[in-house]
């Protein structure tokens, strides 16, 4: 099964901040390095972004990397006909991307994950990495 993700940059007043059931990412502003990939299921992208939910990540980002600003991305999934987006599927897509991209701020799923045989994720739009197609091994 191939899942497509359309990635786009979020500006301050973008409607995408209110999205749920999607992915998001934070990029370093100067290099567009992916610093973190996350998912929003029962909370909006803005609620997931708030510093109160990830004190350690934001503190480490500032102290270890000297990064105080970032570029947020929204990732909206497109599924094949008759395929429903579930929390398990979104978790699987998120963990596949984390494992293969290795964002600095993600700890879980970097080295091991429960694989979903046959999953293919294709990143489109503003995805900043040259590699755009990810397959479950």
C-alpha positions in Angstrom: 0.0 0.0 0.0 1.3 3.5 -0.9 0.5 6.4 1.3 1.1 9.9 -0.1 2.0 12.8 2.1 1.7 16.3 0.8 4.0 18.5 2.9 3.7 22.3 3.1 5.2 25.1 5.1 2.9 26.6 7.7 2.9 30.4 8.2 1.6 32.1 11.3 -2.1 32.4 10.3 -2.4 29.2 8.2 -5.5 27.0 8.6 -3.1 24.0 8.9 -2.4 24.8 12.5 -5.9 23.5 13.3 -5.4 20.2 11.5 -5.7 16.9 13.3 -5.0 13.4 12.0 -1.9 14.5 10.2 1.9 14.7 10.5 4.0 17.7 11.2 7.7 18.4 11.2 10.1 21.1 12.5 13.0 22.2 10.3 16.1 24.2 11.0 15.6 27.6 9.3 19.1 27.9 7.7 19.6 24.3 6.5 16.1 22.9 6.4 17.3 19.9 8.3 14.4 17.9 9.7 14.7 18.3 13.5 11.5 16.5 14.5 8.6 14.5 13.0 5.4 14.1 14.9 1.7 13.3 14.5 -1.4 15.1 15.6 -4.3 12.8 16.3 -6.5 14.1 19.2 -4.8 17.5 19.3 -4.2 20.1 16.6 -0.8 20.8 15.1 -0.7 24.0 17.1 -1.5 22.2 20.4 1.3 19.7 19.6 3.7 22.6 18.8 3.2 24.5 22.1 6.3 24.5 24.2 4.5 23.2 27.3 4.1 19.8 25.7 7.8 19.3 24.9 9.9 21.3 27.3 12.9 19.0 27.0 12.9 19.0 23.2 12.8 22.8 23.0 15.4 23.3 25.8 17.8 20.8 24.1 17.3 22.4 20.7 18.3 25.8 22.1 21.2 24.5 24.3 22.7 21.8 22.1 22.0 23.1 18.7 21.6 26.9 19.3 18.3 26.9 17.3 15.7 29.2 18.7 13.5 29.4 15.6 12.3 26.7 13.2 10.1 26.2 10.1 7.0 24.1 10.7 5.7 21.8 8.1 2.2 20.1 7.8 2.0 16.7 6.3 -1.5 15.7 5.0 -2.0 12.0 4.0 -3.8 10.7 0.9 -4.8 7.1 1.0 -5.9 4.7 -1.7 -9.6 4.4 -2.3 -11.5 2.4 0.4 -8.5 2.8 2.8 -9.4 4.5 6.1 -6.9 6.6 8.1 -6.5 5.0 11.5 -4.3 6.0 14.5 -2.3 2.8 14.0 -1.6 3.6 10.3 -0.6 7.2 11.1 1.7 5.9 13.9 3.2 3.5 11.4 3.8 6.1 8.8 5.3 8.5 11.4 7.7 5.8 12.8 8.8 4.7 9.3 9.8 8.3 8.5 11.5 8.7 11.8 13.5 5.5 11.4 14.6 6.3 7.9 15.2 10.1 8.2 16.6 10.0 11.7 15.5 13.5 12.9 17.7 14.9 15.6 14.9 15.5 18.1 13.1 12.1 17.7 14.2 9.4 20.1 11.6 6.8 19.7 11.5 4.8 16.5 15.0 5.8 15.4 16.5 2.4 15.7 13.7 -0.1 16.0 10.1 -0.2 15.1 7.3 -2.7 14.5 7.1 -2.9 10.8 4.0 -3.0 8.7 4.8 -5.2 5.7 4.3 -3.6 2.4 4.0 0.0 3.6 5.3 2.6 1.1 5.3 6.3 2.0 5.8 8.9 -0.8 6.5 12.5 0.4 5.5 15.3 -1.9 5.3 19.1 -1.9 7.7 21.0 0.4 9.4 17.8 1.7 13.0 19.0 2.2 14.8 15.7 1.8 16.1 14.5 -1.6 14.9 11.0 -0.7 11.1 11.0 -1.1 10.0 7.4 -1.2 10.3 5.2 2.0 9.6 1.5 2.1 9.1 -0.7 5.1 12.0 -3.2 5.1 
